[in-house]
Amino acid sequence: MDEKKKTVSQIIDYIEVNLSAPERLNVEEIARYAGYSKFHINRMFSDVTGCTIHRYIKERRLSEAAGKLIMEEESIARIAQDALYQSQQAFTLEFKKVYGCTPMTYRKARINKELRRKEVIMNLSKAWRCAA
């Protein structure tokens, strides 16, 4: 692996470990950690990943929040707060930009899809019986 990819991989590892720590996840702190200027580190990250560090962090926090929406029963306001958004409204606007629907719509659609999948499996298991 070349040096640039290795550095970006280390940055991604750092981001993953500190995803819920706002004070450690800004370009200046990440550049300090990596030992490069913030301009160089952002350019290097963009060259390898195709997105900026800021966008990567934002989308990772949103993907964690999306998982919580379907796996946990926490309120959307609490999930927004955990994702480090200043308000539920800001979270909802950003979530809708990335996922194409509001967090509530996403939660309902995913839960309904999972319930439908389980229902189909249950119906199939009832319909098929072993001849033995």
C-alpha positions in Angstrom: 0.0 0.0 0.0 1.5 3.3 -0.9 2.1 6.0 1.8 -0.9 8.1 0.8 -3.4 5.2 1.2 -1.7 4.1 4.4 -2.1 7.6 5.9 -5.7 7.8 4.8 -6.4 4.4 6.3 -4.9 5.6 9.6 -7.1 8.7 9.4 -10.2 6.6 8.8 -9.3 4.4 11.8 -8.8 7.6 13.9 -12.2 8.9 12.8 -14.0 5.6 13.6 -12.5 5.5 17.1 -13.5 9.2 17.7 -16.8 9.4 15.8 -18.7 10.6 18.9 -16.0 13.0 20.1 -16.6 16.4 18.4 -13.4 18.0 19.8 -11.2 15.3 18.1 -13.0 15.3 14.8 -12.1 18.4 13.0 -9.6 18.8 10.2 -7.1 20.7 12.4 -7.0 17.9 15.0 -6.9 15.1 12.4 -4.0 16.9 10.6 -2.2 17.2 13.9 -2.7 13.5 14.5 -1.4 12.6 11.0 1.5 15.1 11.1 0.5 17.1 8.0 -1.1 20.5 7.3 -4.9 20.5 7.2 -4.8 21.5 3.5 -2.5 18.6 2.6 -4.4 16.1 4.7 -7.7 17.1 3.2 -6.3 16.9 -0.4 -4.8 13.5 0.3 -8.0 12.2 1.8 -10.0 13.5 -1.1 -7.6 12.0 -3.7 -8.0 8.5 -2.1 -11.6 8.5 -1.0 -13.3 10.9 -3.4 -14.8 13.0 -0.5 -13.6 15.5 2.0 -12.8 14.6 5.6 -15.7 16.7 6.8 -18.2 15.0 4.4 -16.9 11.5 5.4 -17.4 12.3 9.1 -20.9 13.7 8.5 -22.0 10.7 6.4 -20.5 8.2 9.0 -22.4 9.9 11.8 -25.6 9.8 9.7 -25.0 6.1 8.9 -24.7 5.4 12.6 -27.9 7.3 13.2 -29.7 5.4 10.4 -28.7 2.2 12.1 -30.0 3.4 15.5 -33.3 4.5 13.8 -34.1 0.9 12.9 -32.3 -1.0 15.7 -33.2 1.1 18.7 -36.3 2.7 20.1 -34.6 6.0 21.0 -36.3 9.2 20.0 -35.2 10.9 16.9 -34.2 13.9 19.0 -31.9 11.7 21.1 -30.4 10.1 18.0 -29.8 13.6 16.5 -28.1 14.6 19.7 -25.9 11.5 19.7 -25.0 12.3 16.1 -23.8 15.7 17.4 -26.4 17.8 15.6 -27.5 21.0 17.2 -31.2 20.3 16.7 -33.5 17.6 15.5 -34.4 20.0 12.6 -30.8 20.2 11.4 -30.4 16.5 11.7 -33.7 15.9 9.7 -32.6 18.3 6.9 -29.2 16.6 6.6 -30.6 13.1 6.8 -33.1 13.9 4.1 -30.4 15.2 1.8 -28.4 12.0 2.2 -31.1 9.3 2.5 -33.9 11.0 0.5 -36.5 10.8 3.3 -37.0 12.0 6.9 -35.6 10.0 9.8 -39.2 9.0 10.8 -40.1 7.9 7.3 -36.8 5.9 7.1 -37.5 4.3 10.5 -41.1 3.3 9.5 -40.1 2.0 6.1 -37.2 -0.1 7.4 -39.3 -1.5 10.2 -42.2 -2.3 7.9 -39.8 -3.9 5.4 -38.4 -6.1 8.1 -41.8 -7.1 9.4 -43.0 -7.9 5.9 -39.9 -10.0 5.4 -40.5 -11.9 8.6 -44.2 -12.4 7.7 -43.2 -13.8 4.3 -40.8 -16.2 6.0 -43.5 -17.3 8.5 -46.0 -17.9 5.7 -43.5 -19.9 3.7 -42.7 -22.0 6.6 -46.4 -22.7 7.3 -47.0 -23.5 3.6 -44.2 -26.0 3.3 -44.4 -29.1 5.3 -42.0 -32.0 5.2 -43.6 -35.2 3.8 -41.9 -37.4 6.3 
